[in-house]
Amino acid sequence: MGKITKIEEQKRKSRVNLYIDGEFSCGLYKDTVVKYHLYKGKEITKAELSSIQEFEELVRAKEKTRNYLSYRPRSKREVQVYLKDKGFNKDVFEEVTRDFEEAGLINDQRFAEMWVIDRNRRNPKGHFALRMELKQKGINNADIEKTLKLVDERENARRAAEKAIKKYRGKDKKERKILAYLARRGFPSLLAREVLEEILRGE
């Protein structure tokens, strides 16, 4: 059993330092102080302090997750790997991702759709390459296949081929280099050849 002797605001206004029996115990978010009704003079047991610190860890993980998601959408796996790298244990990052999924802040299907839209706009790729990228992000097979139905692979191949034609214009073995370029972007060889021939016939 100990007694809270001081709750001191940190420079970061959302946090405070907690002192027990005159000694620094830990830093807490103000939300934690409110939740556990902490105040100067309150008696607190080791078990209560342990519970407070566990909740504090969860709050800290959620704040880091909100910040991580503020830059761009993330998949569930990306968030879990991020929190694991930050030192949070499995129970914490699983609870955080579960809460964020329920709140709609993490949605793998929506993430997958936004991912392929961005790829289509900046760097068109074939279904094979997109499928591999989404698997690496932890997207399940059902969501991947549903998302790929939104992708016009032939149109992507045409746009990628047009980009490659400009890149290799005037180069030796231009067609071979273009086909290799398309293969690296996950387009089937037959589709790549068909699209390239259509474009070249139109030149």
Residue frames relative to the residue before (quaternion, step in Angstrom):
aa qw qx qy qz dx dy dz
M 1.0000 0.0000 0.0000 0.0000 0.00 0.00 0.00
G 0.0333 0.7849 -0.6180 0.0294 3.54 -1.02 0.82
K 0.3575 -0.7219 0.5494 0.2218 3.55 -1.32 0.16
I 0.4359 -0.6685 0.5349 0.2774 3.56 -1.01 0.86
T 0.1458 -0.8274 0.5401 0.0489 3.55 -0.60 1.15
K 0.8060 -0.0246 0.0036 0.5914 3.60 1.20 -0.35
I 0.0869 -0.7341 0.6696 0.0721 3.54 -1.19 0.71
E 0.0543 -0.8477 0.5245 -0.0576 3.52 -0.23 1.36
E 0.4281 -0.7102 0.5008 0.2483 3.57 -0.79 1.02
Q 0.3668 -0.7146 0.5544 0.2177 3.56 -1.00 0.87
K 0.6773 -0.4415 0.3711 0.4568 3.57 -1.31 0.08
R 0.6503 0.4327 -0.2855 0.5553 3.53 1.15 -0.71
K 0.4156 -0.7915 0.3905 0.2197 3.54 -0.20 1.33
S 0.6582 0.5292 -0.3235 0.4266 3.59 1.11 -0.51
R 0.7401 0.3838 -0.2080 0.5116 3.60 1.27 -0.17
V 0.1577 -0.7687 0.6135 0.0888 3.53 -1.31 0.49
N 0.3872 -0.6622 0.5792 0.2759 3.53 -1.34 0.26
L 0.2301 -0.7775 0.5750 0.1093 3.54 -0.91 0.97
Y 0.1086 -0.7845 0.6092 0.0412 3.58 -0.86 1.02
I 0.0874 -0.7811 0.6177 0.0272 3.55 -0.96 0.96
D 0.8348 -0.0229 -0.0510 0.5477 3.56 -0.78 1.10
G 0.7425 -0.4529 0.2128 0.4453 3.54 0.96 0.96
E 0.7021 0.4280 -0.2676 0.5023 3.60 1.26 -0.08
F 0.5664 -0.5943 0.4473 0.3549 3.56 -1.12 0.72
S 0.2021 -0.7936 0.5666 0.0917 3.56 -0.87 0.99
C 0.7516 -0.2896 0.2351 0.5440 3.59 0.71 -1.07
G 0.4574 -0.6292 0.5393 0.3226 3.53 -1.35 0.17
L 0.0706 -0.8072 0.5860 0.0065 3.57 -1.02 0.81
Y 0.4756 -0.5990 0.5450 0.3436 3.54 -1.28 0.37
K 0.5869 -0.5858 0.4178 0.3712 3.57 -1.10 0.61
D 0.5874 0.5762 -0.3670 0.4339 3.59 1.13 -0.62
T 0.6307 0.5270 -0.3268 0.4666 3.57 1.11 -0.71
V 0.6207 0.5451 -0.3291 0.4574 3.56 1.03 -0.84
V 0.6715 0.4924 -0.2892 0.4722 3.57 0.94 -0.92
K 0.6577 0.5353 -0.3152 0.4261 3.60 0.87 -0.98
Y 0.7828 0.3242 -0.1610 0.5062 3.58 0.91 -0.92
H 0.4127 -0.7434 0.4515 0.2706 3.60 1.29 0.30
L 0.2244 0.7933 -0.5297 0.1992 3.56 0.83 1.00
Y 0.1254 0.7804 -0.6022 0.1118 3.57 -0.97 0.85
K 0.6445 -0.5204 0.3951 0.3970 3.54 -1.24 0.47
G 0.7780 0.3074 -0.2569 0.4840 3.54 -0.87 1.04
K 0.5456 0.6244 -0.4073 0.3828 3.58 1.22 -0.22
E 0.3889 -0.6915 0.5588 0.2413 3.56 -1.05 0.81
I 0.0133 -0.8109 0.5840 -0.0342 3.58 -0.96 0.87
T 0.3316 -0.7498 0.5414 0.1863 3.58 -0.93 0.90
K 0.6541 -0.4983 0.3871 0.4173 3.57 -1.28 0.25
A 0.6318 0.5339 -0.3283 0.4560 3.59 1.04 -0.77
E 0.6532 0.5024 -0.3076 0.4757 3.59 1.00 -0.84
L 0.6515 0.5112 -0.3147 0.4639 3.57 0.98 -0.83
S 0.6296 0.5324 -0.3267 0.4620 3.57 1.04 -0.78
S 0.6470 0.5153 -0.3044 0.4725 3.58 1.02 -0.86
I 0.6350 0.5292 -0.3150 0.4664 3.56 1.03 -0.83
Q 0.6821 0.4927 -0.2894 0.4563 3.56 0.90 -0.92
E 0.6143 0.5322 -0.3438 0.4704 3.60 1.10 -0.64
F 0.6525 0.4934 -0.3086 0.4854 3.57 0.98 -0.85
E 0.6270 0.5517 -0.3236 0.4447 3.55 1.01 -0.85
E 0.6297 0.5336 -0.3216 0.4640 3.58 1.02 -0.82
L 0.6492 0.5123 -0.3068 0.4711 3.57 1.02 -0.81
V 0.6432 0.5153 -0.3143 0.4712 3.58 0.96 -0.86
R 0.6565 0.5162 -0.3059 0.4572 3.57 0.95 -0.90
A 0.6494 0.5131 -0.3112 0.4671 3.58 0.99 -0.84
K 0.6573 0.5061 -0.3155 0.4608 3.58 0.98 -0.79
E 0.6388 0.5180 -0.3364 0.4588 3.58 0.99 -0.74
K 0.6539 0.5001 -0.3122 0.4741 3.58 0.96 -0.84
T 0.6385 0.5263 -0.3241 0.4585 3.58 1.03 -0.75
R 0.6342 0.5217 -0.3345 0.4624 3.59 0.95 -0.81
N 0.6586 0.4999 -0.3047 0.4728 3.55 0.98 -0.83
Y 0.6428 0.5307 -0.3094 0.4576 3.59 1.01 -0.86
L 0.6978 0.4656 -0.2641 0.4760 3.58 1.02 -0.81
S 0.5650 0.6355 -0.3839 0.3600 3.60 1.19 -0.40
Y 0.6461 0.5389 -0.3239 0.4327 3.60 1.18 -0.49
R 0.7520 -0.2067 0.1537 0.6067 3.57 1.06 -0.81
P 0.6325 -0.5114 0.3862 0.4351 3.62 -1.17 0.30
R 0.1417 -0.7825 0.6026 0.0671 3.57 -1.15 0.67
S 0.4609 -0.6358 0.5304 0.3193 3.53 -1.21 0.48
K 0.6750 -0.4765 0.3684 0.4261 3.55 -1.30 0.30
R 0.6664 0.5033 -0.3146 0.4512 3.59 0.88 -0.89
E 0.6229 0.5413 -0.3495 0.4436 3.60 0.96 -0.78
V 0.6648 0.4993 -0.3048 0.4646 3.58 0.93 -0.89
Q 0.6713 0.5005 -0.3079 0.4516 3.58 0.90 -0.88
V 0.6429 0.5042 -0.3223 0.4781 3.60 0.98 -0.79
Y 0.6291 0.5418 -0.3257 0.4524 3.58 1.00 -0.85
L 0.7023 0.4579 -0.2757 0.4702 3.59 0.83 -0.98
K 0.6148 0.5342 -0.3485 0.4639 3.58 1.06 -0.69
D 0.6592 0.5063 -0.2995 0.4685 3.59 0.98 -0.85
K 0.6604 0.4918 -0.2995 0.4820 3.58 1.20 -0.53
G 0.6201 -0.6035 0.3195 0.3862 3.57 1.30 0.08
F 0.4894 0.6518 -0.4497 0.3653 3.59 1.22 0.15
N 0.4631 -0.6927 0.4752 0.2828 3.58 -1.04 0.72
K 0.7284 -0.4668 0.2923 0.4074 3.56 -1.31 0.35
D 0.6381 0.5373 -0.3417 0.4328 3.60 0.92 -0.85
V 0.6659 0.5051 -0.2991 0.4604 3.56 0.99 -0.86
F 0.7430 0.4122 -0.2813 0.4461 3.62 0.63 -0.98
E 0.6081 0.5283 -0.3719 0.4613 3.60 1.14 -0.41
E 0.6496 0.5021 -0.3211 0.4721 3.59 1.01 -0.75
V 0.6374 0.5310 -0.3254 0.4537 3.58 0.99 -0.83
T 0.7005 0.4574 -0.2904 0.4645 3.59 0.77 -0.97
R 0.6108 0.5410 -0.3527 0.4581 3.60 1.07 -0.66
D 0.6697 0.4930 -0.2967 0.4694 3.60 0.92 -0.91
F 0.6823 0.4853 -0.2913 0.4627 3.58 0.95 -0.85
E 0.6041 0.5302 -0.3548 0.4775 3.59 1.13 -0.58
E 0.6599 0.5111 -0.3056 0.4582 3.59 0.92 -0.92
A 0.6906 0.4570 -0.2688 0.4919 3.58 1.13 -0.67
G 0.5043 -0.6751 0.4066 0.3529 3.59 1.29 -0.09
L 0.4925 0.6752 -0.4222 0.3511 3.58 1.26 0.19
I 0.7174 0.2119 -0.1809 0.6386 3.56 1.33 -0.29
N 0.1369 0.7774 -0.5950 0.1511 3.55 -0.70 1.13
D 0.3205 -0.8023 0.4697 0.1818 3.58 -0.18 1.27
Q 0.6213 0.5340 -0.3518 0.4529 3.60 1.02 -0.68
R 0.6762 0.4756 -0.2869 0.4841 3.58 0.90 -0.93
F 0.6160 0.5421 -0.3420 0.4579 3.56 1.03 -0.78
A 0.6620 0.5176 -0.3101 0.4446 3.59 0.87 -0.95
E 0.6549 0.5131 -0.3131 0.4580 3.57 0.95 -0.87
M 0.6726 0.4848 -0.2969 0.4737 3.58 0.93 -0.88
W 0.6116 0.5638 -0.3424 0.4368 3.56 1.08 -0.75
V 0.7210 0.4289 -0.2646 0.4756 3.61 0.79 -0.97
I 0.5864 0.5544 -0.3759 0.4555 3.61 1.10 -0.57
D 0.6614 0.4975 -0.3001 0.4743 3.56 0.96 -0.89
R 0.6417 0.5149 -0.3153 0.4728 3.58 1.00 -0.85
N 0.6493 0.5272 -0.3199 0.4453 3.59 0.90 -0.90
R 0.6827 0.4986 -0.2799 0.4551 3.55 1.02 -0.83
R 0.8022 0.3360 -0.1547 0.4686 3.57 0.79 -1.00
N 0.8194 -0.0070 0.0887 0.5662 3.56 0.89 -0.93
P 0.2045 -0.8370 0.4928 0.1214 3.61 0.38 1.24
K 0.0182 -0.7973 0.6028 -0.0250 3.54 -0.96 0.96
G 0.5505 -0.6096 0.4640 0.3316 3.53 -1.31 0.35
H 0.7197 -0.4495 0.3162 0.4242 3.53 -1.33 0.26
F 0.6318 0.5517 -0.3471 0.4195 3.60 0.92 -0.84
A 0.6931 0.4702 -0.2801 0.4691 3.60 0.83 -0.99
L 0.6562 0.5063 -0.3151 0.4623 3.58 0.95 -0.85
R 0.6270 0.5415 -0.3311 0.4516 3.57 1.02 -0.83
M 0.6661 0.4998 -0.3006 0.4648 3.60 0.92 -0.88
E 0.6485 0.5147 -0.3243 0.4576 3.59 0.96 -0.83
L 0.6832 0.4849 -0.2923 0.4612 3.58 0.89 -0.89
K 0.6024 0.5397 -0.3573 0.4671 3.60 1.07 -0.66
Q 0.6521 0.5187 -0.3128 0.4559 3.58 0.99 -0.85
K 0.6665 0.4826 -0.2912 0.4879 3.57 1.17 -0.56
G 0.5611 -0.6432 0.3695 0.3672 3.58 1.30 0.00
I 0.4137 0.7069 -0.4779 0.3173 3.59 1.21 0.30
N 0.4386 -0.7118 0.4766 0.2717 3.60 -0.85 0.90
N 0.6914 -0.5236 0.3141 0.3862 3.56 -1.22 0.54
A 0.6395 0.5401 -0.3370 0.4311 3.59 0.94 -0.82
D 0.6811 0.4723 -0.2846 0.4817 3.58 0.93 -0.90
I 0.6137 0.5469 -0.3484 0.4504 3.58 1.06 -0.69
E 0.7026 0.4650 -0.2813 0.4593 3.59 0.76 -1.02
K 0.6194 0.5336 -0.3409 0.4640 3.58 1.05 -0.72
T 0.6725 0.5006 -0.2883 0.4626 3.57 1.00 -0.85
L 0.6690 0.5210 -0.3102 0.4298 3.58 0.92 -0.87
K 0.5534 0.5969 -0.3949 0.4260 3.60 1.22 -0.37
L 0.6368 0.5313 -0.3196 0.4582 3.57 1.24 -0.41
V 0.6522 0.5315 -0.2915 0.4552 3.56 1.30 -0.31
D 0.2650 -0.7295 0.6125 0.1497 3.57 -0.85 1.05
E 0.2564 -0.8202 0.4905 0.1444 3.57 0.02 1.31
R 0.6320 0.5358 -0.3407 0.4443 3.58 1.01 -0.73
E 0.6573 0.4953 -0.3086 0.4769 3.57 0.95 -0.85
N 0.6250 0.5269 -0.3354 0.4683 3.58 1.04 -0.76
A 0.6462 0.5212 -0.3160 0.4593 3.58 0.99 -0.88
R 0.6412 0.5253 -0.3225 0.4571 3.58 0.99 -0.81
R 0.6766 0.4862 -0.2975 0.4662 3.58 0.87 -0.90
A 0.6521 0.5023 -0.3129 0.4739 3.56 1.00 -0.83
A 0.6488 0.5192 -0.3192 0.4557 3.59 1.00 -0.81
E 0.6376 0.5234 -0.3279 0.4604 3.58 0.99 -0.80
K 0.6323 0.5182 -0.3190 0.4796 3.54 1.07 -0.75
A 0.6711 0.4984 -0.2940 0.4634 3.58 0.97 -0.89
I 0.6089 0.5571 -0.3546 0.4395 3.61 1.02 -0.74
K 0.6516 0.4942 -0.3093 0.4854 3.58 0.99 -0.83
K 0.6609 0.5312 -0.3081 0.4313 3.57 0.97 -0.88
Y 0.7971 0.2984 -0.1414 0.5056 3.58 0.93 -0.90
R 0.2987 0.7727 -0.5123 0.2263 3.60 1.21 0.29
G 0.8258 0.1997 -0.1647 0.5011 3.56 -0.86 1.00
K 0.5698 0.5953 -0.3892 0.4117 3.61 1.24 -0.02
D 0.5659 -0.5733 0.4640 0.3685 3.57 -1.23 0.48
K 0.8410 0.1230 -0.1116 0.5150 3.56 -1.19 0.69
K 0.0634 0.8611 -0.4999 0.0675 3.52 1.05 0.90
E 0.6877 0.4999 -0.3032 0.4303 3.59 0.78 -0.98
R 0.6413 0.5218 -0.3249 0.4592 3.58 0.98 -0.82
K 0.6630 0.5027 -0.3019 0.4654 3.58 0.98 -0.83
I 0.6380 0.5210 -0.3283 0.4624 3.57 1.04 -0.77
L 0.6594 0.5051 -0.3070 0.4646 3.59 0.94 -0.88
A 0.6349 0.5139 -0.3242 0.4772 3.59 1.06 -0.74
Y 0.6117 0.5535 -0.3255 0.4620 3.55 1.10 -0.80
L 0.6863 0.4780 -0.2752 0.4741 3.57 0.92 -0.95
A 0.6224 0.5389 -0.3388 0.4554 3.58 1.05 -0.73
R 0.6479 0.5231 -0.3169 0.4540 3.59 1.00 -0.80
R 0.7040 0.4335 -0.2524 0.5027 3.56 1.20 -0.48
G 0.6347 -0.6268 0.2954 0.3421 3.51 1.23 0.53
F 0.4744 0.6613 -0.4596 0.3556 3.59 1.17 0.39
P 0.5221 -0.6236 0.4714 0.3410 3.63 -0.98 0.78
S 0.5888 -0.6226 0.3843 0.3435 3.59 -0.98 0.85
L 0.6475 0.5206 -0.3274 0.4501 3.61 0.96 -0.82
L 0.6584 0.4987 -0.3038 0.4748 3.58 0.91 -0.89
A 0.6446 0.5328 -0.3194 0.4457 3.58 0.92 -0.91
R 0.6799 0.4872 -0.2912 0.4643 3.58 0.90 -0.92
E 0.6422 0.5299 -0.3254 0.4482 3.59 0.95 -0.86
V 0.6833 0.4887 -0.2826 0.4630 3.57 0.86 -1.00
L 0.6541 0.5146 -0.3193 0.4533 3.58 0.92 -0.86
E 0.6598 0.5032 -0.3111 0.4633 3.58 0.92 -0.86
E 0.6243 0.5311 -0.3383 0.4624 3.60 1.01 -0.76
I 0.6773 0.4913 -0.2960 0.4607 3.57 0.89 -0.91
L 0.6797 0.4942 -0.2942 0.4552 3.57 0.87 -0.96
R 0.6230 0.5342 -0.3437 0.4566 3.61 1.03 -0.67
G 0.6918 0.4830 -0.2721 0.4627 3.52 1.14 -0.65
E 0.5366 0.6367 -0.4068 0.3758 3.57 1.24 -0.28
